[in-house]
Amino acid sequence: GNLISDALKNACGVDMTAASIKACLGDDYTDELKKRFDRPAASYVIHSLKTGRYKGLDIDPDIKSRIALTSVFVKEGEPVHAFRNAGDSIGAMVMEFDSLEQMNGMLDSMWERVRVEVE
């Protein structure tokens, strides 16, 4: 959920989805769990600060250049709710970074960097 397995794959090359499918089929999945590289990556769940109708995302260019994958669950014009709990999410994204310091610095201000536009 929340693209966490995708973030893990981007961070180190471990494919939990493929490993899970192979495990369910009774196949050897150990190769899917081998770490192939090491790069800071994160999953971020997108929430709105306001209740209204979804208009789109306003994404800071510094973060936009870091996004490897975005999945938005709502369409333009559909209702969204101000963040109360996980059920209010409107999407998720996976981002890649050059260092842990860069990742932590950017993640500390995600509400300002990824803004949900509502009307």
C-alpha atoms as one frame of an Amber mdcrd trajectory, in Angstrom:
protein
   0.000   0.000   0.000   0.926   3.656  -0.494   3.561   2.629  -3.078   5.885
   1.443  -0.299   6.988  -1.623  -2.284   7.738   0.698  -5.231   9.803   2.979
  -2.985  11.747  -0.042  -1.736  12.407  -1.171  -5.308  13.641   2.321  -6.235
  15.780   2.541  -3.096  17.629  -0.757  -3.370  16.277  -2.891  -6.199  14.384
  -5.321  -3.960  11.136  -6.303  -5.705   8.709  -7.238  -2.917   5.790  -7.537
  -5.339   7.562 -10.131  -7.499   8.833 -11.925  -4.388   5.317 -12.080  -2.933
   3.834 -13.477  -6.144   6.589 -16.080  -6.455   6.166 -17.053  -2.785   2.406
 -17.513  -3.283   3.090 -19.745  -6.288   5.623 -21.795  -4.333   8.508 -20.587
  -6.525  11.952 -19.525  -5.314  11.827 -15.809  -4.566  15.200 -15.259  -2.879
  16.740 -13.545  -5.926  14.022 -10.854  -5.790  15.146  -9.968  -2.243  18.798
  -9.299  -3.109  19.869  -5.707  -2.608  21.223  -4.325  -5.898  22.016  -0.689
  -5.037  21.525   1.890  -2.291  19.701   5.175  -2.971  17.451   7.207  -0.669
  13.816   6.902  -1.739  10.514   7.618  -0.020   6.818   7.039  -0.392   4.560
  10.021   0.285   0.784   9.911   0.704  -0.943  12.954  -0.807  -3.638  14.643
   1.322  -5.556  17.874   1.024  -5.501  20.589   3.673  -9.022  21.677   2.648
 -12.326  20.016   1.867 -13.661  20.754  -1.599 -13.559  19.537  -5.191 -10.224
  18.346  -6.562  -8.636  20.664  -9.145  -5.123  19.230  -9.346  -1.690  19.258
  -7.772   0.695  22.170  -7.492   4.143  20.592  -7.104   7.304  22.522  -6.278
   9.903  22.078  -9.071  12.523  20.799  -6.574  10.239  17.905  -5.648   8.880
  17.420  -9.170  12.387  16.547 -10.372  12.595  13.861  -7.635   9.300  12.084
  -8.431   9.728   8.622  -9.910   6.061   7.554  -9.717   2.745   9.263  -8.949
  -0.668   7.687  -8.507  -3.702   9.939  -7.937  -6.944   8.188  -6.954  -9.369
  11.033  -7.626 -10.350  12.827 -10.806 -10.788  16.540 -11.339 -14.112  17.715
  -9.893 -14.456  14.857  -7.413 -14.826  15.652  -3.712 -11.802  15.517  -1.397
 -11.689  15.976   2.363  -9.241  17.812   4.551  -6.848  15.313   6.104  -8.321
  13.479   9.098  -7.058   9.937   8.563  -5.620   7.579   5.935  -9.018   7.299
   4.250  -8.703  10.905   3.127  -5.674  10.253   0.920  -6.004  11.257  -2.703
  -2.859   9.593  -3.994   0.731   8.628  -3.387   4.131   9.187  -4.930   7.608
   7.703  -4.869  10.572  10.070  -4.833  14.317   9.481  -5.186  17.014  11.629
  -3.586  20.768  12.184  -3.739  21.319  11.844   0.028  19.498  11.120   3.282
  19.984  14.745   4.324  18.316  15.972   1.137  15.455  13.496   1.556  14.833
  14.397   5.198  15.008  18.130   4.453  12.498  17.911   1.625  10.144  15.530
   3.438  10.002  17.912   6.418   8.183  20.450   4.242   6.042  18.293   1.942
   2.802  20.134   2.824   4.396  23.195   1.230   5.965  21.320  -1.694   2.943
  19.248  -2.814  -0.245  21.282  -2.588  -3.644  19.889  -3.459  -5.749  22.466
  -5.282  -9.446  22.427  -4.405 -12.384  24.683  -5.199
